[in-house]
Amino acid sequence: MFFIGNLYSNSTFVKWHSLGSPPEKIIKIAGLCEEEVCVETESNNVYMFNSYICGEEVAQSCWEQVDAMLIEEPEVVSCWYEFPVKSLPPTTIQSIVTNDCGSGGASQTNYALLNDGSIWVWDSSTTDLQGTGLFILAFPFGAISFIIGSIIALHNIPAVWRKWTKTSL
């Protein structure tokens, strides 16, 4: 159970999924707007994907037109956790990566623009406590090993004592 949980928390099972596209044809990923992906369309309009509105339901209504002044370059900072490198979806023509690393955890989000004009996302996060599972498992196994070793030693002490006392006489 712990092994499967660890595979999930290290992004082994995380898959790319589609965010759809705005009502106009996308020409490029422009950057981030308020920590959401922003795209530029053929008519020079900027659209932002609004995950607060949509959640898991992806539709054209998830995209809202915004002012180009909101666009920020994605930030990739040095991080204490290294996320696995995920291969981009086939037919990707542009991609960006952003991450956030702090004392409570780390997250990474990858966006890809496919040649059909759709935006795809891969995102994963982890906490500082991810490695504590190994310690939690190691402690009981160490205690059990100590108890078994002590029982074996206590069981053999009389035999060792008799052997030692015979040789010292």
C-alpha positions in Angstrom: 0.0 0.0 0.0 2.8 2.4 1.0 4.7 1.6 -2.3 1.6 2.4 -4.4 1.1 5.7 -2.5 4.7 6.6 -3.0 4.5 6.0 -6.7 1.4 8.2 -6.9 3.0 11.0 -4.8 6.2 11.0 -7.0 4.0 11.6 -10.1 4.4 8.1 -11.6 0.7 7.9 -12.4 0.0 11.6 -13.3 -1.1 12.0 -16.9 -1.5 14.9 -19.3 -5.0 16.2 -19.7 -6.7 18.6 -22.0 -7.8 22.1 -21.0 -9.5 22.5 -24.4 -9.2 25.8 -26.2 -10.8 29.3 -26.3 -13.2 30.2 -29.1 -10.4 31.6 -31.3 -7.4 29.7 -32.8 -4.4 29.8 -30.5 -1.0 30.8 -32.0 1.1 30.6 -28.9 1.2 30.1 -25.1 1.8 33.7 -23.9 2.7 32.9 -20.3 0.9 33.0 -17.1 -1.9 35.3 -15.9 -2.7 35.2 -12.2 -1.0 31.8 -12.1 -3.1 30.4 -14.9 -2.0 29.7 -18.5 -2.6 32.5 -20.9 -2.6 32.1 -24.7 -2.5 34.5 -27.6 -4.9 34.0 -30.6 -4.7 34.8 -34.3 -6.6 38.0 -33.7 -4.1 39.1 -31.0 -6.6 38.5 -28.2 -5.3 37.0 -24.9 -7.3 34.3 -23.1 -6.7 32.8 -19.7 -7.9 29.4 -18.6 -9.9 29.9 -15.4 -9.6 26.7 -13.3 -11.7 28.3 -10.5 -14.8 28.3 -12.8 -14.3 24.9 -14.4 -12.6 22.5 -12.0 -12.8 19.1 -13.8 -15.3 20.2 -16.4 -13.4 21.6 -19.4 -15.2 23.7 -22.0 -14.8 26.8 -24.1 -16.5 28.7 -21.3 -13.4 28.0 -19.1 -11.4 30.4 -21.1 -11.9 34.1 -20.5 -10.5 37.1 -22.5 -8.1 39.1 -20.4 -5.8 42.2 -20.8 -2.4 41.4 -22.2 -0.9 43.4 -19.3 -1.6 40.5 -17.0 0.9 38.2 -18.8 3.9 37.1 -16.7 6.8 34.9 -17.7 6.6 31.4 -16.1 8.9 31.0 -13.2 11.1 27.9 -12.7 13.0 28.1 -9.4 15.6 25.8 -7.9 13.7 23.2 -5.9 14.5 20.6 -3.2 12.3 18.1 -5.0 13.0 17.0 -8.6 9.8 16.0 -10.5 10.2 13.2 -13.0 10.6 14.4 -16.6 7.4 13.7 -18.5 7.4 13.4 -22.2 5.3 15.9 -24.0 2.2 14.8 -25.8 2.7 14.0 -29.5 2.2 16.9 -31.9 3.3 19.5 -29.3 4.4 22.7 -30.9 5.2 24.8 -27.8 5.5 24.1 -24.0 6.2 25.9 -20.8 7.1 24.8 -17.3 6.4 26.5 -14.0 7.0 25.4 -10.4 6.6 26.5 -6.9 8.8 25.2 -4.1 8.5 26.1 -0.4 8.9 24.8 3.0 5.5 23.0 2.9 5.8 21.3 -0.4 6.5 21.6 -4.1 4.5 21.7 -7.3 5.2 21.7 -11.0 2.9 22.4 -13.9 3.8 21.8 -17.6 1.6 23.3 -20.3 1.7 22.2 -24.0 0.1 23.6 -27.1 -0.7 20.9 -29.6 -0.9 21.5 -33.4 -4.7 21.1 -33.2 -4.8 24.3 -31.1 -5.6 22.7 -27.8 -3.8 23.2 -24.5 -2.8 20.3 -22.4 -1.5 20.3 -18.8 0.5 18.0 -16.5 0.6 19.1 -12.9 1.9 17.4 -9.8 2.7 18.3 -6.2 4.3 16.7 -3.2 4.8 17.6 0.5 7.8 17.8 2.7 6.5 14.7 4.5 6.8 12.4 1.5 9.9 10.6 2.8 8.6 10.1 6.3 6.8 6.9 5.2 10.1 5.1 5.0 10.9 6.2 8.6 7.5 5.2 9.8 8.0 1.7 8.3 11.6 1.4 9.4 10.9 2.1 13.1 8.5 -0.9 13.7 10.7 -3.2 11.7 13.7 -2.1 13.7 11.9 -2.6 17.0 10.7 -6.1 15.9 14.2 -7.0 14.8 15.6 -5.9 18.2 13.0 -7.9 20.1 13.7 -11.1 18.0 17.5 -10.6 18.4 17.1 -10.1 22.2 14.9 -13.3 22.5 17.5 -15.3 20.6 20.3 -13.9 22.7 18.5 -14.6 26.0 17.7 -18.1 24.8 21.4 -18.8 24.1 22.9 -17.2 27.2 22.5 -20.4 29.4 24.2 -22.6 26.8 27.0 -20.1 26.3 27.4 -19.7 30.1 27.7 -23.5 30.6 30.3 -23.7 27.8 32.3 -20.8 29.2 32.3 -22.1 32.8 33.4 -25.6 31.6 36.4 -24.2 29.8 37.4 -22.0 32.6 37.7 -24.8 35.2 
